[in-house]
Amino acid sequence: MLRPHTYPLPQFWKELDTNTFTIPHQPFNPVLWKNKDDVHRPLLEIYQGMRNNIEESDMQQGLSGGHHFGIIASSDHLSTGASFACVWSDKPTREGIFRSMQARRTFGATAKIVLKVTAGDHWMGEIFTAKKMPSIQIEAQGRADIETIDVLMDGKLAKSFQCQGSEANLIYEPAASLTGQHIFFIRLQQTDGNHAWSSPLWIDVQASP
């Protein structure tokens, strides 16, 4: 759907069914997080290749405000091959890829990096509850040597893995005593300056009484 929208975003969203969604485009509007609709805004462009612009701070602002979205990167119309919206899907079809985007099973990258983040049986992008904090598995294949893989919890750096080579298979173990609601996010940097960002995991650990 390509057409201008000149009225408030919530009014525009009311025109859409559940088979249509919008993605915030950089540079972000200052009122980006004023309105909430996780169904019609399931993704966020963290990086734009045209302006070589990373908006991780805006992402963290949205997460702290209770919004749920997956992460992509985009080249924009005047830049090609500079960034990628990456989707994990069990079916390589238009329908399958679209549904995986709706499910936030995505990551953004500035090169053809592969990044997979799971917590037990749950993929990045999922919101789930657990009786105890699960470990987080991180699998990555870089296009150059991977320098660091950072784990952020609730917007703060929880662990920085120093890597060697172009592949990584890591496990992050949060504190076993951790309870309550937490947001995990993975950031990868290669030695050549390229990046990848996972979609978040929203985990609510409900300790037994």
C-alpha positions as CSV (number, residue, x, y, z in Angstrom):
1,M,0.0,0.0,0.0
2,L,1.7,3.2,-1.2
3,R,-0.1,6.4,-0.4
4,P,0.4,9.5,1.8
5,H,-1.2,9.6,5.2
6,T,-1.6,13.1,6.6
7,Y,-3.8,12.5,9.6
8,P,-3.1,10.9,13.0
9,L,-1.5,7.4,12.8
10,P,-4.2,5.7,15.0
11,Q,-6.9,6.9,12.5
12,F,-4.8,5.4,9.7
13,W,-4.4,2.1,11.5
14,K,-8.1,1.8,11.9
15,E,-8.3,1.5,8.1
16,L,-6.0,-1.5,8.1
17,D,-6.8,-5.2,8.6
18,T,-4.5,-7.6,10.3
19,N,-2.9,-8.5,7.0
20,T,-1.3,-5.0,6.7
21,F,1.3,-3.4,8.9
22,T,3.5,-0.3,9.0
23,I,7.2,0.1,9.8
24,P,8.6,3.3,11.2
25,H,11.1,4.8,8.7
26,Q,14.2,6.8,9.8
27,P,14.6,9.5,10.7
28,F,11.8,8.8,13.2
29,N,9.0,11.2,14.0
30,P,9.4,12.7,17.5
31,V,5.9,11.4,18.4
32,L,6.9,7.8,17.3
33,W,6.0,6.3,20.7
34,K,3.0,8.3,21.5
35,N,0.7,5.7,19.9
36,K,0.8,2.0,20.5
37,D,-0.4,-0.8,18.2
38,D,1.8,-4.0,18.2
39,V,-0.3,-5.6,15.5
40,H,0.0,-2.8,12.9
41,R,3.5,-1.9,13.9
42,P,5.4,-5.2,14.5
43,L,8.8,-4.1,13.2
44,L,11.2,-1.2,13.7
45,E,14.0,-0.1,11.3
46,I,17.0,0.2,13.6
47,Y,19.5,1.0,10.8
48,Q,19.1,2.9,7.5
49,G,21.8,2.4,4.8
50,M,21.1,5.7,3.0
51,R,22.0,7.8,6.0
52,N,24.3,5.2,7.7
53,N,22.2,5.9,10.8
54,I,21.7,3.6,13.8
55,E,18.8,4.4,16.1
56,E,19.4,2.0,19.0
57,S,18.5,4.7,21.5
58,D,15.0,5.2,19.9
59,M,14.5,1.4,20.0
60,Q,15.3,1.3,23.7
61,Q,12.9,4.2,24.3
62,G,10.1,2.2,22.7
63,L,10.9,-1.0,24.6
64,S,10.9,0.9,27.9
65,G,7.6,2.3,27.0
66,G,5.9,-1.1,26.6
67,H,6.0,-1.4,22.8
68,H,6.7,-4.8,21.2
69,F,8.5,-4.9,17.8
70,G,11.0,-6.9,15.9
71,I,14.2,-5.4,14.4
72,I,15.1,-4.9,10.7
73,A,17.6,-2.8,8.8
74,S,16.8,-1.2,5.5
75,S,18.8,0.3,2.6
76,D,16.3,2.9,1.6
77,H,15.5,3.9,-2.0
78,L,18.9,5.5,-2.7
79,S,21.1,2.8,-1.2
80,T,21.4,-0.9,-2.1
81,G,23.3,-3.7,-0.5
82,A,24.1,-1.6,2.6
83,S,21.7,-3.3,5.0
84,F,19.2,-6.1,5.2
85,A,15.9,-7.0,6.7
86,C,16.4,-10.6,7.7
87,V,13.6,-13.1,8.4
88,W,13.6,-16.6,9.9
89,S,10.7,-18.5,8.4
90,D,9.8,-22.2,8.2
91,K,8.3,-21.7,4.7
92,P,10.2,-19.9,2.0
93,T,7.0,-18.4,0.6
94,R,5.5,-14.9,0.5
95,E,2.9,-15.9,3.0
96,G,5.4,-17.6,5.3
97,I,7.8,-14.7,5.3
98,F,5.0,-12.2,5.9
99,R,3.7,-14.2,8.9
100,S,7.3,-14.5,10.3
101,M,7.6,-10.7,10.0
102,Q,4.3,-10.3,11.9
103,A,5.7,-12.7,14.6
104,R,8.8,-10.5,14.9
105,R,11.1,-13.4,14.0
106,T,13.6,-11.0,12.4
107,F,17.0,-9.3,12.7
108,G,18.7,-6.4,11.0
109,A,22.2,-6.4,9.6
110,T,24.6,-4.2,7.6
111,A,26.1,-7.2,5.8
112,K,24.9,-10.7,4.9
113,I,25.3,-11.8,8.5
114,V,23.3,-14.7,10.0
115,L,22.0,-14.3,13.5
116,K,19.8,-16.6,15.5
117,V,18.8,-16.0,19.1
118,T,16.6,-18.4,21.1
119,A,15.7,-19.1,24.7
120,G,14.8,-22.7,25.0
121,D,12.0,-23.3,22.4
122,H,11.3,-19.6,22.0
123,W,12.6,-17.5,19.2
124,M,13.7,-13.9,19.3
125,G,10.6,-11.7,19.0
126,E,8.5,-13.8,21.3
127,I,6.8,-12.8,24.5
128,F,6.5,-15.7,27.0
129,T,6.4,-16.7,30.7
130,A,8.7,-19.1,32.4
131,K,9.0,-20.7,35.8
132,K,12.8,-20.0,35.8
133,M,15.0,-17.8,33.7
134,P,16.1,-19.8,30.6
135,S,19.6,-19.6,29.0
136,I,19.9,-17.7,25.8
137,Q,21.5,-19.3,22.8
138,I,23.2,-17.1,20.2
139,E,24.3,-18.5,16.8
140,A,26.1,-16.2,14.4
141,Q,27.8,-16.5,11.0
142,G,29.7,-13.3,10.0
143,R,31.0,-12.1,6.6
144,A,34.1,-11.1,8.4
145,D,35.6,-11.9,11.8
146,I,33.2,-11.2,14.6
147,E,34.6,-8.8,17.2
148,T,32.0,-8.7,19.9
149,I,28.5,-10.0,20.7
150,D,26.7,-8.0,23.4
151,V,23.8,-9.1,25.5
152,L,21.6,-6.2,26.7
153,M,19.1,-6.8,29.4
154,D,16.5,-4.1,30.1
155,G,18.5,-1.6,28.1
156,K,21.8,-2.2,29.9
157,L,24.8,-4.2,28.9
158,A,24.7,-7.5,30.7
159,K,27.5,-9.4,29.0
160,S,30.0,-8.7,26.2
161,F,31.5,-11.8,24.5
162,Q,34.9,-11.3,22.8
163,C,34.8,-13.5,19.7
164,Q,37.4,-15.0,17.3
165,G,36.7,-16.0,13.7
166,S,33.6,-15.5,11.7
167,E,31.3,-17.9,13.5
168,A,30.0,-18.0,17.1
169,N,27.9,-20.4,19.1
170,L,27.3,-18.9,22.6
171,I,25.2,-19.4,25.6
172,Y,24.3,-16.6,28.0
173,E,23.2,-17.7,31.4
174,P,21.2,-15.0,33.3
175,A,21.3,-15.1,37.1
176,A,19.2,-18.1,38.2
177,S,17.6,-15.9,40.9
178,L,16.3,-13.4,38.3
179,T,12.5,-13.0,38.4
180,G,9.9,-10.6,36.9
181,Q,9.7,-9.1,33.4
182,H,12.9,-8.6,31.4
183,I,13.8,-7.7,27.8
184,F,16.9,-9.3,26.2
185,F,18.5,-8.0,23.0
186,I,21.6,-9.1,21.1
187,R,24.0,-6.8,19.2
188,L,26.8,-8.1,17.0
189,Q,29.8,-6.2,15.6
190,Q,32.3,-7.4,13.1
191,T,36.0,-6.4,12.9
192,D,35.2,-4.6,9.6
193,G,32.6,-2.3,11.3
194,N,29.5,-4.1,10.1
195,H,26.7,-4.9,12.6
196,A,23.7,-7.1,13.3
197,W,20.8,-6.6,15.8
198,S,18.4,-9.3,17.0
199,S,14.7,-8.8,17.7
200,P,14.2,-8.7,21.5
201,L,13.0,-11.5,23.8
202,W,10.4,-10.5,26.4
203,I,10.6,-13.0,29.3
204,D,8.4,-13.0,32.4
205,V,9.8,-15.2,35.0
206,Q,7.1,-16.2,37.5
207,A,8.8,-17.7,40.5
208,S,6.9,-20.4,42.4
209,P,5.5,-19.2,45.7
